[in-house]
């Protein structure tokens, strides 16, 4: 176990150093800078915990002594890591509840451990039944905390994916894949902490290895994400939603001053049919505001029309392009998959193939073979 603690200490030191070496041009962004510091402090705390475990040899003294240190450091570390991700999810806005849940959990746990240490009549590192009971109660508070942050993360990610799908003409949810994996793994690992830290042996080694792999994935993914263009793309989509809401509010305010339109959705429907007939969806990279402008309708009305169709903007455009691809595969069997994907407005062939199979259950080449066989049979 000492080897694992030493390895973990070295790894946490390397990851903390990697975060500290984040390019200065990236940390100019106040949102990223705040998330960066939260992530850095959280990883550093995990490293300090492993270092103290290694120096003091608490596992050799007993499980209870090691658990006491684990709870004292894992709770603020999990809290800071969760705050870092929430900071990215909510454009730097962290609610008081998100702050207080982690802070109060840490204070309560420290209070429980301190009270047990002061009343059990034993030296701090001797271990006692009172300390054991305090650690069990503290673990319950810890589990409740990580489940709360799981709920917050899932809710926030759904909002982000909605913003992306209502703005870009392709599904860009993959740029949040690392975040989705992280927010699932963080509470899973946190929730089984109370089950693992009270045991010893192979399970503890396995859990420690799994935790180290996850932390490495989290830091590496965070680093790659913030130095990429993904945060800017996400911010653009979120700002579009804000503009759309303000546009709708102004429309509601000005409505008494303009001629009443009893059927705005019919007007959008008519404009959409004309736009689709002209093949406007075959251009790659057409964002929702541009389509609304070409249709001659407010952005919020186009979103409302799509909502009535139970569609997101990206899904709607993709369905139109898939239908065009199916038609093109039958009309031009000599065309390559690359040529068809470009003709239909997809950004690349792999994305086209993936979406085509999701919608039809067949790859483009299999679909083309089936269509070709049908045409030969009919002829």
N, C-alpha and C positions, 0 to 999 in steps of 0.2 A: 504493500500500500504506500510505503514511503516513496517508491519510485514513481508511482502515479502522481503523488502530491508534488514531487520535484518537477516532473514533466509538465504538470498543469501550471505550476508557477512560472516556468520558463515560457510556456506557450502564451499565458496571459500577458507576460511582459512584452513579448514580441507583438501581440495584437494591439496592446496599448500604444506601443511605439509606432505601429503602422497607422493608427488613428491620429496620433500626434503629428505625423508626417503628411497629413492630408494637404493637398496643394492650397496655398493661401487664396488663390483666385476662386476656389470653391467656397471657402469659409466666409467670403465677403457677403454671401447671401445670409441674412440674419436667421432665417428658418433653419437652414442647413447647419449654421454655426451652433445654434441652440441644441439641435438634435445631436450634433457631433460631440459637444461637451457632455451631454447626458450619457451618450453611449460610452464615451471614454472613461468617465467616472465609474459607470456600472461595471465595465470590464476590469478596471483597476481594482475595484473592491473584491471581485471574484479572485483576482490574483493575490491580494493581501490575505484573503481567507485561506487559500491553499498554502501560502507561505507560512502563516502562523501554525496551521495544522502540521506542517513539516518540521518547523523549528521546535514546537512544544511537544510534538509526539503524542497528541491527544488520543489518537486511535489506540495507542498502546496502553494509555491509562484506562480507557473504557469508552463504550458507545456514548454514554450520557455526556461526557465532557466534550466529545467531538460534536455532538448535536447542538450543544449550547452555542458553540462558535459558528456552526453552520447557519443556524437561525439568525444570529446577530448580523451576519454578513449577506446571506442569500436574500433576505427580505429587501434591504435597500438596493441591492444589485438588481434584483428582478424589477423592482419599482422604477429604477432609473432607466433600465433597458426598455420597459414598457412606455415610459414617458418619451423616450427618444423616438420610438415608432409613432406614437400618437402625435408628436410634434410634426413629423413628416406628413402624417395623414390629414391633419387639421390646419395645415399652413401656419404652423407656429403657435396656434391657439390651444392651450391646455386648460381645461376647465378646473375650477376649484375642487370639484368632486374627484377628478382624476388625480389631483395632487394630494388631497387629504386622505383618500382611501389608503394609499401606500404609506404616507407619513404616519397616520394614526395606527395602522397595523404594526409598523416598526416600533412606535412608542409603547403600544400595549404589550408587545412581545418582550421588549426590554424591561418593562415594568414587571411582568410576570417572572422573568428570569431573575431580576434583582430581588424581588420579594422572596422568591424561593431560596435564593442564596443567603439572604439575611435571616431567615427564620428556621432553616433546617439544622442549624448548629454544627454544620460540617464545613471544612475548608472548601473554597470555591472549586478546586479541581478534584475534590474527593468523590463527588457524585453522591446522590441521595434519592430517596423515594419522592421527596417533595420536588426536587429539581426535575425528576422524570415526569411527574404529573404536570408541572408547569410547561415542560417542553411539548407534551402531547397537546395541551390546550393551545399553545403557541402555534403548533403545526396546523391546527384547525383554522386559526385566523389566517395563516399563510395561504392555505388552500383556498379559502374564501376570497382572498385578495387576488390570486392569480386567475380565478374563475371570473371575477369582476372584470379584469383587464381583457380576458378573452372575449367577453361580451362586447366590450367597448371596441376592440380591434375589429371584430367581425362586422359590427355595425358600420364602422368608419370605412372599411374596405368595400363594402357594398355600395356606399355612397360614391367612392372614388371610381369604381367600375362603371356605375351608372353615368357619371360625368364623362368618362372616356367614351362610352358607347353612344352617348347623345351628342358627341362633338366630332369624332373622327369617323372616316368612312370604313375603317377596318377595326376589328376587335384588338385593342392594345392591352388587354388584361394581362398578357404575359409579362409586361414590364413590372407588374406588381406581384409576380409569382413568388419572388424571394420573401416578400412581406407576408404573403398568405402562409407560406411554409413556416416562417418565423413565428407568427402569432399563434399558430397551432402548436408548434413544438414547445414554445416558451411555457404555456400553461400545462402542457402534458408533463414536461420534465418537472415543473414546479409542483404539480399536484402529486407526483409520486415521490417527491422528496420526503414527506413524512413517513412513507412506507419503507424507503430505502435507508435513510440515515439512522434508523433505529436497528439496523441489521449489520452484519459483518460477513465477509467471505466473498465468493464469486459474484453474487448479485451486485454488491457494492462496486466491485471493479468494473463490471459491465456497465452499470449506470454512470460511473465516472467517465468511462471512455465515450459513451454516448453523449454526455453533456459537453465534453471537450469538442467533439465533432460538431455539435450544434453551435456552440459558441464561435468556433472557427467559421462555420458557414454564415452565421449572422453578421459577424464583423466584416468578412470578405464581401458579402453581398451588399451590406450597407456602404462600404467603401466604393465598390463598383457602381452602385446606384447613384450616389451623390456626385461622382465625377462625370457621369454620363449626362446626356440631354433629357433623360426621362423625367426628372423633377420639373423642368421647364415645360415639357409637353403636358404633364399632369396639371400644372398650374394654369396653363392656357385653357384647358378643358374646364377647370373649376371656375375660372374667371368668366368663361362663356355662360355658365349656369347663373352666376351672379348677375351678369348683364341681362340675361333672359328674364330673370325675376323682376329686375328693375323696369324692363320694357313692359312687362305685363302689368306692373303696378301703375305705370304712367298711363297705359291704355285704359285701365279701370278708372283712373282719375279723370281722364279727358273724355270718357265716353259720353257724358251729357252734352259735350260741346260739338260732337260730330254726328253725322247721320247714323241712325241705328241700323246695324246689319243683323238681320234675324238669322242668317245661316252662314257664319264665317267658315265652318268646316266644309260646306259645299263648295265655297270658293277655293279653299285649299285643295280639295279633291279634284276639282277641274284643272287647277294649275299643275298639280302633280301628274295627272294623266297626260297633259301636253308635254311636260318635261320628260317623262318616261318615254313617250313616243319619239321624241327627238334624240334619245340615247344619251341624255345628260349624265347618267350614272356610269357611263363607260370610261370616264376620265378618272385617273387615279389621284388620290389626295384631295378630294373635294370635301371640305369640312362643312358642317351643318349650316353655319351662317351664310356661306356662299350659295348653298342650295336655296335657302330661304330668300336670299336676295334675287336669285334667278327666277324663283317662283313669284316674286312680288308680294310676299306675305311676311308678317312679323315672325321672328324666330320662335316665339312662344306658341304661336298658332300651329306652326309645323310640328313642334314637339307635342302639342295637344292632339293633333291629328294622328301622329304616330302612336301616342298613348291609347287613343281610341281603337287603333288597330292591334293593340297589345304588342307593340314593337319598339325596339330601340333603334336609333338612327343607323348605327353600324349594321345591325341585323337586317334592317330593311334594304340597305344598299347591297349587302351580301346576297340576299335572296334574289334581288333583281339581276345581279351579276351571275349567279348560279344558273338562273333560267336562261340567260343569254348564252352561257357556256354550253348548256345542254343542247340548245338550238345550233350553236356553232359546231359542236362535235358531230352532229348529224349532217350538217350542210357541207362541212369541210373536213372530211376524214384524213386528208393529206396534211393538215396543219399539225404542228407539234404542240405538246402541252404548254411549252413556253410561249408560243405564239398566241395560243388561245387565252392564256392567263393575262397577257399584255392587252390583247384585244378587249377583254371583258373588264379591264380596269383594276386587276389585282396587282399588288405591289411586287409579288414574286411568285414563282412557280410552286414552291413548297407550301406557302400559305393557301394558294388556290387549291392544291391537291387535298390539303387537310380539310378545308371548308367544304369542298365538293363531296368528300366521303362522309362528312358529318351530316350533310343534307340529304344525300341520295343513298348512302350505304355502299356505294361503289367508287372505285378510283376512276379518274377521267378515262384512262385507257380501257378499263373494263367496260365502262359505260359506252365508249365508242365502239367497242367490239360487239356489244349487244345490239346497239342501234344499227350497225352495219349489217349484222346478220338478219335483222328484221327487214331492212330495206331489200336485201337480196331475196328473202323469202317472198315478200310481196310482189317483187318483179318476176 
